[in-house]
Amino acid sequence: MNGCRPAWHGPRFAIPALAVLILLAACRGSEGRGGEAGQPGPPGPAAGTLAASVVDEGSGGPVAGATVTVEPGGAAAVTDANGEASFPGLATGLYRVTASAPRLLLAGSAVVAGPPVTATGDWTSVVAGAAAKQALRLPRIDGRVNLVAVHSGGASPPPVFSDENCRACHGDRAGERATGSLLSPFHTLMITHGEIGCTRCHETVDVAQGSGATLHQQVDVMAVCTECHPAYPVSFHPIRL
């Protein structure tokens, strides 16, 4: 062999391969015309939604009846029993909300409305077809008020522990939704049981728990319901009037 390569090796065989590629390229036809464009799809949503949730800074409970304003634009709404307001149909952009509600003052044994207090959220992006949310906390209660004494209730409640003052501070909660999927919306009973007031179920309130969402744990549901429904929770009948 003496380093000689066989006759079938070498660049001589690369030339026929190149010729084949040139021949294939020459035989290739021209590209056909593209198909017609299809019909345009439906337009996407052009606006988004901004929701606001307003709670009391002291109790953590929702503030019903607060005025919420969106800037820019100046759209306004009033919070529902859950302290919520919604602004649909906003163009894409940056927005922020301001919430306002009266400060709560004690005049003797009555809770009265004082000057308004406000809170403003951060700028939030609203994207078309999506919902953004801002949470605001309103400092409505004077820090000098002894909330433990006000909510002591019991057999000898203080004059301030009344249904009227409950509604003045916490709003009318009859339309409030339950705080969890496993909880019944007990406040709706005020619609069907007109004689039931706040202090009938909440005979005393431990404000040290720090959240209105825990108040259902402080109500003796069995004791309250069996007064009129002795077969509760098996049945609401018979009814003892």
LINKA-V340139 format. One record per pair of residues at least 4 apart in sequence whose ideal C-beta (glycine too) atoms are under 8 Angstrom apart, sorted by the first residue. I is the first residue (numbers start at 1). GAP is how many residues later the second one is. D is the distance in whole Angstrom. If there is no record, write none. Layout:
# LINKA-V340139
I GAP D
I GAP D
This chain:
# LINKA-V340139
5 4 4
5 5 6
8 5 7
9 4 8
11 4 7
13 4 7
14 4 6
15 4 6
16 4 7
17 4 7
18 4 7
19 4 6
20 4 6
21 4 6
22 4 6
23 4 6
24 4 7
44 84 7
44 85 6
45 83 5
45 84 4
46 45 7
46 46 8
46 82 6
47 41 7
47 42 5
47 43 6
47 44 6
47 45 7
47 81 6
48 42 6
48 44 6
48 78 4
48 79 5
48 80 5
48 81 6
48 82 5
48 83 7
48 84 7
49 37 6
49 38 7
49 39 5
49 40 8
49 41 7
49 77 7
49 81 8
49 82 4
49 83 7
50 20 6
50 36 8
50 37 5
50 40 6
50 45 5
50 47 7
50 74 7
50 76 5
50 81 8
50 82 5
50 83 7
50 84 7
51 33 7
51 34 7
51 35 5
51 36 7
51 80 6
51 81 7
51 82 5
51 83 7
52 16 5
52 27 7
52 32 7
52 33 5
52 34 8
52 35 8
52 45 5
52 47 7
52 69 7
52 81 7
52 82 5
52 83 8
52 84 6
53 9 8
53 29 8
53 30 6
53 31 5
53 80 7
53 81 7
53 82 5
53 83 7
54 8 7
54 9 5
54 12 5
54 14 7
54 25 5
54 29 5
54 30 8
54 31 8
54 45 5
54 47 7
54 65 8
54 81 8
54 82 5
54 83 8
54 84 6
55 4 8
55 5 6
55 6 6
55 7 6
55 8 6
55 28 6
55 80 7
55 81 7
55 82 6
55 83 7
56 4 7
56 5 5
56 6 8
56 7 5
56 81 7
56 82 6
56 84 6
56 85 7
56 113 8
56 156 8
57 80 4
57 81 6
57 82 4
57 83 7
57 84 8
58 81 7
58 82 7
58 83 5
58 89 7
59 82 8
59 110 8
59 111 8
59 148 7
59 152 7
59 153 5
60 150 6
60 151 4
60 152 6
60 153 7
61 22 8
61 109 6
61 150 7
61 151 3
61 152 8
62 17 7
62 19 7
62 20 5
62 21 3
62 22 7
62 109 7
62 114 7
62 150 7
63 16 6
63 20 5
63 36 7
63 38 5
63 75 6
63 77 7
63 108 7
64 15 6
64 16 7
64 17 5
64 18 8
64 19 6
64 106 8
64 107 3
64 108 7
64 109 7
65 13 6
65 14 6
65 36 7
65 106 6
66 12 7
66 13 5
66 17 7
66 19 8
66 33 5
66 34 6
66 35 4
66 72 7
67 9 6
67 10 8
67 11 6
67 32 7
67 33 5
67 34 7
68 8 7
68 9 5
68 10 7
68 11 6
68 17 4
68 29 5
68 30 7
68 31 5
68 32 8
68 68 8
69 5 6
69 6 7
69 7 5
69 28 7
69 29 5
69 31 8
70 4 7
70 5 5
70 6 8
70 17 5
70 20 7
70 25 6
70 26 8
70 27 5
71 24 7
71 25 6
71 26 8
71 27 7
72 21 8
72 23 7
73 17 8
73 22 8
75 12 5
75 15 8
77 8 4
77 9 7
77 10 7
78 7 7
79 4 5
79 5 6
79 6 5
79 20 8
80 4 6
80 5 7
80 95 7
81 90 6
81 91 7
81 92 5
81 93 7
81 94 4
81 95 4
81 96 8
81 106 8
82 94 6
82 95 6
87 10 8
90 5 6
90 36 5
91 35 8
92 34 6
92 35 6
92 36 5
93 32 8
93 33 6
94 29 5
94 30 7
94 31 6
94 32 8
95 28 7
95 29 6
95 31 6
95 37 8
96 24 6
96 25 5
96 26 6
96 27 5
96 28 6
96 38 7
97 23 7
97 24 5
97 37 5
97 39 7
98 20 6
98 21 7
98 22 4
98 23 8
99 19 7
99 20 5
99 21 8
99 37 4
99 39 6
100 16 5
100 17 7
100 18 5
101 15 7
101 16 7
101 37 6
101 39 6
102 11 4
102 12 6
102 13 7
102 14 6
102 15 8
102 38 7
103 10 7
103 11 4
103 12 6
103 13 7
103 14 5
103 37 5
103 38 8
103 39 7
104 7 6
104 8 8
104 9 7
104 10 7
104 36 5
104 37 5
104 38 8
104 64 7
104 65 6
105 6 7
105 7 5
105 8 7
105 9 4
105 37 7
106 4 7
106 5 6
106 6 8
106 36 8
106 39 6
106 44 8
106 54 7
107 4 8
107 5 5
108 51 8
109 49 7
109 50 4
109 51 5
109 53 8
109 56 8
110 50 8
110 54 7
110 55 7
110 58 8
111 49 7
111 53 8
111 54 4
111 57 4
111 58 6
112 56 7
113 55 8
117 21 6
117 22 6
117 23 6
118 20 8
119 17 5
119 18 6
119 19 5
119 20 8
120 16 8
121 13 4
121 14 7
121 15 6
122 12 7
124 8 5
124 9 8
124 10 6
125 7 7
126 4 8
126 6 5
127 5 7
141 4 6
141 6 7
141 28 8
145 5 7
146 4 6
147 4 6
147 60 5
148 4 7
148 59 6
148 60 7
149 9 7
150 8 7
150 10 5
150 11 7
151 10 7
151 53 7
151 54 4
151 55 8
151 56 5
152 5 7
152 6 6
152 9 7
152 52 6
153 4 5
153 8 5
153 46 7
153 49 7
153 50 5
153 51 3
153 52 6
154 49 7
154 50 5
157 4 4
157 5 8
157 42 7
157 47 8
160 5 6
161 4 7
161 38 6
162 4 7
162 37 7
163 4 7
163 34 4
163 35 5
163 36 6
164 4 6
165 4 6
166 4 6
166 31 8
166 32 4
166 33 7
166 36 8
167 4 7
167 5 6
167 31 7
170 28 8
170 42 7
173 14 4
173 17 8
174 13 6
174 14 6
174 16 4
174 17 5
175 12 8
175 13 7
175 16 8
176 9 7
176 11 5
176 12 8
177 8 6
178 5 4
178 6 6
178 7 4
178 8 8
179 4 6
179 34 5
179 37 8
183 33 6
186 15 7
186 30 7
186 33 8
186 35 8
188 4 7
189 4 5
189 7 6
190 4 7
190 6 6
190 7 8
196 4 5
196 5 7
198 4 6
199 4 7
200 24 7
201 18 5
201 20 8
201 23 5
202 13 6
202 16 7
202 17 6
203 17 8
204 14 7
205 10 7
205 13 6
206 12 6
209 5 5
209 6 8
209 8 8
209 9 8
210 4 8
214 4 7
215 4 7
219 5 7
220 4 6
221 4 6
222 4 6
222 10 7
222 11 8
223 4 7
225 4 5
225 7 4
225 8 7
226 4 6
226 6 5
227 13 7
228 11 6
228 12 5
228 13 7
229 6 8
229 7 5
229 8 8
229 10 6
229 11 7
230 8 7
230 10 6
231 4 4
231 5 7
231 6 7
231 7 7
232 4 6
